[in-house]
């Protein structure tokens, strides 16, 4: 392991001499268990060092000989990147050499890589090319208790692969009491009957205790009306009344976090002169890797760091120096309604397990406090754990992948928790109407197979793969990259809301958001890259657009691999192609169509759901008859749609006759 010399590259926030971590004393017993058992379940609190140390123990013990690699999967991109950066640092190598990471649209690995961190979704994609994952000697599935869909499907795949590759070692790390469930899942044969001798030899559970200091838990006496506002005022209460120590605040999503960071920034000047300052930082999945890394830096002299985070910081990422936690009591979860076919992100009360994880973040370096922005009575009625994602999500992307992996009978696949039948039916219907499945529910060739290989969800994959026939592939590639960003392309600076709005109007296309995104991108590559002030003057997020350029290049490479060439001569203006582009988007997004009502809201085609244009959309307060949209989010009592474009009703019948019929 690298010597810990304190030179200029020393990052205090990321360094804990590994000998001090609780896992150090389990070194020998861990290696023995992994050598002896095909499956090892590691139960340990976040902070025990399991994620950073186990891969290094294995590498030193020779599990990478013969050119094999150790794969460590994470449910989230942020975790895969931050952990890889930390382990490379400890290993004493440059990131991307012996230790690297791979996430969607970003691969930082090389031929020298021996320890590879990646999202579980990406490992499933690797199985499309190498079904037995033969490059890996050990696969560690981290944070498996979060039960993301990709984790659940990956566990089912690993169970299948193990039959063909008994030498493969599987390590599952979980921070909760689900260890027994994971072990019995791997011990059961296909018939769901545990066999006599299998239970004894297939695996074992090892428990590592994490370092924990006592944490005082404080509740509100009466419920908070607005938890974001309450969180901000609690930050200032802690700052003025409590001792030193950084604060971690759990909110539900990007918009709340940006609001809170801005509000804290505006109130800092009102602190008494000479008192300690506050540095507010955001942490959520849409930020670039670079922006996410800021939360690990030590704050400037005489400054307290306050991090506003989604549930990312609950388990995957450990930020040192946190002494106070403020828990809003909510988390955004996916909820798919099979009746409407719409998947929303909805703020839901957290589970007891999550509340416990959140509080535990405060007791890492010294005794801490957790301020729960809800009453103790409410805590008692919270569910013990969240419903696994596979039981509340749109399964279409996963069915395509399972079929591409040769698992045609997706109903019989070995799931940790089987998904409800209506979700399977709805996903199969959608894939059939997109043309990905034939009437025997087999993947169509080449469309279905290609849709499985593209790293975007099925509706966008279909749009991309039909774009050449509409003569607008280059434009659709751009739109696909711009909608994959997960972060806003606009930057609103303090007190410049009006200026930002007028900047947005400059690029606005009458027909809606997709063409507007295209206008922004094209202006950026013609002017923005050359003129440094272009982005600043137009309130455009330079980092987000640079990422869009790189994502677009990767998607283009995928298409070229299928023999689809992209004509990049931008001779025709967007105006001339607007209709083709919107028709093409309809071929993929017909299931996300809605009609405007007299009051300005929208109704989806089935008519049961009222949708509202999101304030960030150009179609907010604009007239349209029929539209398609890209994303749905639920906030409070309203369901918002964003990335909206106008379409004609006739196009829905033309491109989705299997999905829609006119009632006579």
LUMSE-245875 format. One line per 10 residues: number of its first residue (from 1); their letters; for each residue x, y, z of C-alpha. Coordinates in steps of 0.2 Angstrom, whole numbers. Each point is the difference from the previous one (the first is absolute). Example, Ala and Ser with C-alpha at 12.3 -4.5 7.8 and 13.67 -1.06 7.14 Angstrom:
BEGIN
1 = as = 62:-22:39 | 6:17:-3
end
This chain:
BEGIN
1 = xxxxxxxxxx = 0:0:0 | 6:18:-3 | 10:8:13 | -9:14:9 | 12:14:-3 | -8:17:3 | 4:9:-17 | -9:12:-10 | -12:-14:-7 | -6:-4:17
11 = xxxxxxxxxx = -19:1:1 | -4:1:19 | -18:-4:-3 | 3:-16:-10 | 14:-7:11 | -2:-11:15 | 15:-11:2 | -8:-17:-4 | 7:-8:16 | -12:10:10
21 = xxxxxxxxxx = -15:-6:-9 | -11:-13:9 | 2:-12:-15 | 19:-1:3 | -1:-13:13 | -11:-11:-10 | 12:0:-14 | 5:-19:2 | -17:-7:3 | -7:10:-14
31 = xxxxxxxxxx = 12:-7:-13 | -2:-18:7 | -19:1:-2 | 1:7:-17 | 13:-14:-5 | -11:-13:7 | -18:5:-5 | -7:5:-17 | -11:13:9 | 5:11:14
41 = xxxxxxxxxx = -13:13:8 | 9:14:9 | -11:9:13 | 8:17:5 | -5:17:4 | 4:13:-13 | 17:6:6 | 7:-17:5 | 12:1:-15 | -8:-14:-10
51 = xxxxxxxxxx = -1:8:-17 | 17:8:0 | 10:-14:9 | -7:-17:-6 | 5:2:-19 | 17:5:6 | 2:-15:12 | -6:-11:-15 | 13:8:-12 | 14:-2:12
61 = xxxxxxxxxx = -5:-18:3 | 2:-4:-18 | -18:0:-7 | 6:10:-15 | 13:-12:-6 | -3:-7:-18 | -6:17:-6 | -16:-1:10 | -8:15:8 | -11:3:15
71 = xxxxxxxxxx = -16:9:-3 | -9:10:13 | -18:6:-4 | -9:15:7 | -18:5:-2 | 5:18:-3 | 12:9:-12 | 6:11:14 | 5:-14:11 | 9:-9:-14
81 = xxxxxxxxxx = 11:15:-4 | 3:7:17 | 5:-18:7 | 12:-3:-15 | 8:17:3 | 3:-4:18 | 7:-18:-4 | 11:6:-14 | 7:12:13 | 3:-13:13
91 = xxxxxxxxxx = 7:-12:-13 | 12:13:-5 | -4:0:-19 | -7:12:-12 | -19:-2:-2 | -4:-11:-15 | 16:-10:1 | -1:-14:13 | -16:7:8 | -13:7:-12
101 = xxxxxxxxxx = -19:3:-1 | -13:-2:-14 | -17:9:0 | -12:4:-14 | 9:11:-13 | 16:0:10 | 13:-13:0 | 16:3:10 | 9:-17:-1 | 14:-7:-10
111 = xxxxxxxxxx = 9:-16:-4 | 9:1:17 | -16:1:10 | -1:-13:14 | -14:7:11 | -15:7:-9 | -14:10:8 | -16:1:-11 | -18:2:2 | -10:-17:0
121 = xxxxxxxxxx = -10:6:-16 | 17:1:-9 | 5:-18:6 | -16:-6:-7 | 4:8:-17 | 17:-8:0 | -8:-17:1 | -8:4:-17 | 18:-1:-7 | 7:-13:12
131 = xxxxxxxxxx = -15:-10:7 | 10:-10:13 | 10:16:6 | 15:-10:-3 | 12:15:3 | -4:0:18 | 7:-11:14 | -11:8:13 | -15:11:-1 | -5:10:16
141 = xxxxxxxxxx = -18:7:0 | 0:15:12 | -15:8:9 | -11:-15:-6 | -12:4:14 | -6:15:-10 | -8:-12:-12 | 1:10:-16 | -7:-9:-15 | 18:-2:-8
151 = xxxxxxxxxx = 6:-7:16 | -14:-13:1 | 2:-5:-18 | 19:-1:1 | -2:-12:15 | -11:-11:-10 | 12:0:-14 | 15:-4:11 | -10:-14:7 | -2:-7:-18
161 = xxxxxxxxxx = 19:3:-4 | 6:-8:16 | -7:-17:-6 | 11:1:-16 | 15:8:9 | 1:-8:17 | 17:9:3 | -8:17:-1 | 0:8:18 | -16:11:4
171 = xxxxxxxxxx = 1:12:15 | -16:9:5 | 1:15:11 | -15:6:10 | -2:12:14 | -16:-8:7 | -8:-16:6 | -3:-6:-18 | 15:-11:0 | -10:-16:4
181 = xxxxxxxxxx = -11:3:-15 | 15:2:-12 | 8:-16:6 | -16:-10:-1 | -3:7:-18 | 17:-7:-6 | -2:-16:10 | -17:-4:-9 | 1:-10:-16 | -11:5:-14
191 = xxxxxxxxxx = -15:-10:7 | 1:12:15 | 3:-15:11 | 16:1:11 | 10:-16:-3 | 7:-9:14 | 19:3:-2 | -1:17:-9 | -4:10:15 | 15:-5:9
201 = xxxxxxxxxx = 13:3:-13 | -7:14:-11 | 4:15:11 | 1:8:17 | -3:17:8 | 13:10:8 | -4:15:11 | 12:15:2 | -4:13:12 | 2:18:-6
211 = xxxxxxxxxx = 7:14:11 | -15:9:8 | -1:14:13 | -16:3:9 | -12:11:-10 | -14:10:9 | -16:0:-9 | -12:15:1 | -18:1:-7 | -11:14:-3
221 = xxxxxxxxxx = -15:3:12 | -12:3:-14 | 2:-4:-19 | 9:12:-11 | -11:9:-13 | 15:2:-13 | 14:-12:3 | 12:10:-11 | -3:16:9 | 1:-9:17
231 = xxxxxxxxxx = 17:-8:-6 | 7:17:-4 | -5:8:17 | 7:-15:9 | 17:2:-9 | 1:18:7 | -6:-6:17 | 14:-13:1 | 12:12:-7 | -3:13:14
241 = xxxxxxxxxx = -3:-12:15 | 10:-16:-3 | 19:-4:1 | 11:-1:-16 | -4:-14:-13 | -7:-1:-17 | -18:-3:-4 | -8:-12:-12 | -18:3:-5 | -11:-13:-9
251 = xxxxxxxxxx = -13:7:-13 | -8:-9:-14 | 6:8:-17 | 10:12:-10 | -13:14:0 | -2:0:19 | 19:-1:3 | 4:14:-12 | -13:11:8 | 7:-4:17
261 = xxxxxxxxxx = 18:3:-5 | -5:17:-7 | -10:5:15 | 14:-4:12 | 12:10:-11 | -12:15:0 | -1:-1:19 | 19:-2:4 | 3:19:-1 | -12:3:14
271 = xxxxxxxxxx = 10:-10:12 | 8:11:14 | 17:7:-5 | 15:-10:5 | -10:-16:2 | 4:-16:-9 | -7:-1:-18 | -10:-13:-9 | 4:-9:-16 | -15:-9:-8
281 = xxxxxxxxxx = 3:-13:-13 | -12:-11:-10 | 2:-19:-2 | -11:-10:-12 | 1:-11:-15 | -1:13:-14 | 16:9:5 | 16:-3:-9 | 13:-11:8 | 10:15:3
291 = xxxxxxxxxx = -14:10:9 | -4:-16:10 | 18:0:7 | -1:17:8 | -10:-7:14 | 16:-10:6 | 11:16:0 | 4:8:17 | -10:16:2 | 10:17:0
301 = xxxxxxxxxx = 7:6:17 | -14:6:12 | -14:-8:-10 | -13:-13:3 | -4:-12:-14 | -18:-4:-4 | -4:-13:-12 | -18:-1:-8 | -2:-18:-7 | -12:-12:-6
311 = xxxxxxxxxx = 0:-18:7 | 17:-2:-9 | 9:4:16 | -10:-12:10 | 10:-16:-4 | 11:1:-15 | 11:15:4 | 9:4:16 | 4:18:4 | 12:3:14
321 = xxxxxxxxxx = -3:14:13 | -19:-1:0 | -6:2:18 | -18:6:-3 | -13:-8:-11 | -17:8:-4 | -12:-13:-7 | -15:7:-10 | -8:-17:2 | -3:-1:-19
331 = xxxxxxxxxx = 8:-9:-15 | -5:0:-18 | -5:-17:-6 | -5:-7:-17 | -18:-4:-1 | -6:-8:-17 | -19:-1:-3 | -4:-14:-11 | -17:7:-4 | 7:16:-8
341 = xxxxxxxxxx = 17:-6:-4 | 7:15:8 | 15:-1:12 | 2:14:12 | 13:5:13 | -10:3:16 | 5:7:17 | -4:-14:12 | 3:-1:19 | 17:-10:3
351 = xxxxxxxxxx = 0:-17:8 | 6:-3:18 | 16:-9:-8 | 4:16:-10 | -3:12:15 | 12:-11:10 | 13:1:-14 | -2:19:-1 | 2:2:19 | 15:-11:0
361 = xxxxxxxxxx = 9:12:-12 | 2:12:15 | 10:-12:11 | 15:-3:-11 | 14:10:7 | -7:6:17 | -17:0:10 | -13:9:-11 | -18:5:-1 | -14:-4:-12
371 = xxxxxxxxxx = -14:12:-2 | -16:-9:-7 | -12:13:-8 | -15:-11:5 | -7:-6:16 | 4:-16:10 | -18:-6:-2 | 3:1:-19 | 16:-9:1 | -8:-15:8
381 = xxxxxxxxxx = -12:-2:-14 | 13:0:-14 | 2:-16:-10 | 15:-11:5 | 7:0:-17 | -5:7:-18 | -8:-11:-13 | 13:-7:-11 | 2:10:-16 | -5:-14:-11
391 = xxxxxxxxxx = -17:0:7 | -4:18:-4 | 10:4:-16 | -2:0:-19 | 8:-17:-4 | 1:3:-19 | 19:4:0 | 4:-16:10 | -11:-11:-10 | 9:5:-16
401 = xxxxxxxxxx = 17:-3:9 | -5:-17:7 | -6:-6:-18 | 16:7:-7 | 9:-11:12 | -9:-15:-7 | -13:-1:15 | -15:-1:-10 | -12:-6:13 | 1:15:11
411 = xxxxxxxxxx = -14:-5:11 | 10:-16:5 | 16:10:4 | 6:-2:17 | -4:16:9 | 4:4:18 | -18:7:1 | -11:-3:-15 | -7:15:-9 | -19:2:0
421 = xxxxxxxxxx = -8:-8:-16 | -9:17:-5 | 17:8:-1 | 7:-14:-11 | -15:1:-11 | 1:19:-2 | 19:-1:-4 | -3:-14:-13 | -14:10:-9 | 11:16:-1
431 = xxxxxxxxxx = 14:-10:-7 | -11:-8:-13 | -7:16:-5 | 17:8:-2 | 5:-15:-11 | 13:-7:12 | -10:-17:2 | -9:-10:-13 | -16:-9:3 | 9:-15:8
441 = xxxxxxxxxx = 7:13:12 | 18:-3:-7 | 12:14:-3 | -2:7:-18 | 16:0:-11 | 8:12:-2 | -12:13:9 | -2:-9:16 | 18:-6:2 | 6:18:-4
451 = xxxxxxxxxx = -12:8:12 | 7:-12:14 | 18:5:-4 | -2:19:0 | 3:8:17 | -17:9:0 | -17:-5:5 | -11:-9:-13 | -11:15:-6 | 16:11:-3
461 = xxxxxxxxxx = 9:-15:-8 | -15:-3:-12 | 0:19:-4 | 19:-1:-4 | -1:-15:-11 | -14:6:-11 | 7:18:-2 | 10:-4:-16 | -16:-4:-9 | -7:17:5
471 = xxxxxxxxxx = 17:8:-6 | 3:8:17 | 13:-12:9 | 12:13:4 | -13:11:9 | -8:-15:9 | 17:-5:6 | 2:18:8 | -17:-1:8 | 4:-17:7
481 = xxxxxxxxxx = 16:6:7 | -8:16:7 | -14:-10:9 | 12:-12:7 | 9:13:11 | -10:-1:15 | 5:18:5 | -6:17:-6 | 8:8:-15 | -5:17:7
491 = xxxxxxxxxx = 9:9:14 | -10:12:11 | 11:13:9 | -5:9:15 | -13:13:-4 | 1:-3:-19 | -16:-10:-2 | -7:12:-14 | 17:1:-9 | 0:-19:-1
501 = xxxxxxxxxx = -18:-1:-6 | 4:12:-14 | 16:-11:-4 | -11:-15:-2 | -13:9:-11 | 15:4:-12 | 1:-19:-4 | -18:-4:2 | -8:-10:-14 | -19:2:-2
511 = xxxxxxxxxx = -2:-19:-1 | 6:-3:17 | 15:-6:11 | 8:-13:-11 | 4:12:-14 | 5:14:13 | 13:-12:7 | 6:-3:-18 | 2:19:-3 | 10:2:16
521 = xxxxxxxxxx = 12:-15:-4 | 3:7:-18 | 3:17:6 | 12:-7:13 | 10:-10:-12 | 1:14:-13 | 3:15:12 | 1:-6:18 | 15:-11:-1 | 10:15:-8
531 = xxxxxxxxxx = -6:15:10 | 2:-2:18 | -13:13:5 | -14:-8:-11 | -6:-12:14 | 2:13:13 | -10:13:-10 | -14:-13:-5 | -1:-8:18 | 5:-17:-8
541 = xxxxxxxxxx = 8:-13:11 | 17:-3:-9 | 4:-16:10 | -17:-8:-5 | 2:4:-18 | 18:-6:-1 | -7:-17:7 | -14:0:-13 | 14:1:-13 | 8:-15:7
551 = xxxxxxxxxx = -16:-10:2 | -5:4:-18 | 17:-6:-6 | -2:-17:9 | -18:-2:-6 | 7:3:-18 | 13:-13:2 | -14:-13:5 | -10:4:-15 | 16:-1:-11
561 = xxxxxxxxxx = 3:-17:7 | -17:-5:-7 | 5:7:-17 | -11:15:2 | 10:15:-6 | -4:18:6 | 0:14:-13 | 7:15:10 | -1:13:-14 | -12:12:8
571 = xxxxxxxxxx = -6:8:-16 | -18:0:4 | -6:11:14 | -10:-7:14 | -15:9:-6 | -1:-10:-16 | 2:-16:10 | -11:4:15 | -15:-11:-6 | 11:-15:-4
581 = xxxxxxxxxx = 8:1:17 | -17:1:9 | -7:-14:-11 | 16:-10:4 | -2:3:19 | -18:-6:-1 | 6:-17:-6 | 8:-3:16 | -10:11:13 | -18:-4:-6
591 = xxxxxxxxxx = -4:-8:17 | 4:17:8 | -12:10:-10 | -13:12:8 | -13:13:-6 | -2:17:7 | -16:4:9 | -9:17:0 | 7:5:17 | 18:-2:-7
601 = xxxxxxxxxx = 4:-17:9 | 3:-16:-10 | -9:-17:0 | 9:-16:-5 | -9:-10:-14 | -8:-12:12 | -7:16:8 | 2:-5:18 | 14:11:5 | 2:19:0
611 = xxxxxxxxxx = 17:6:-4 | 8:17:1 | 14:8:-11 | 15:2:12 | 4:18:3 | 17:-3:-8 | -8:-6:-16 | -3:12:-15 | -18:-7:-1 | -4:7:17
621 = xxxxxxxxxx = -14:12:-3 | 0:-3:-19 | -13:-6:-11 | 1:-17:-8 | -13:-14:-5 | 10:-16:1 | 17:-2:7 | 13:-14:4 | 11:1:16 | 16:-8:6
631 = xxxxxxxxxx = -1:1:19 | -13:0:14 | 3:5:18 | -13:2:14 | 3:14:12 | -13:3:14 | -17:-3:-8 | 4:4:-18 | 8:-11:-13 | 12:10:-11
641 = xxxxxxxxxx = 6:-5:-18 | 16:7:-8 | 9:-1:-16 | -16:3:-10 | -3:2:-18 | -16:3:-11 | -5:-13:-11 | -15:-4:-11 | -13:-13:5 | 1:-9:-17
651 = xxxxxxxxxx = 18:-4:3 | -5:-11:16 | -11:-10:-11 | 13:-1:-14 | 15:-5:11 | -9:-10:13 | -15:-8:-8 | 3:-15:12 | -1:11:15 | -14:12:-4
661 = xxxx = -16:-2:-10 | -14:12:-3 | -16:-3:9 | -14:0:-13
end
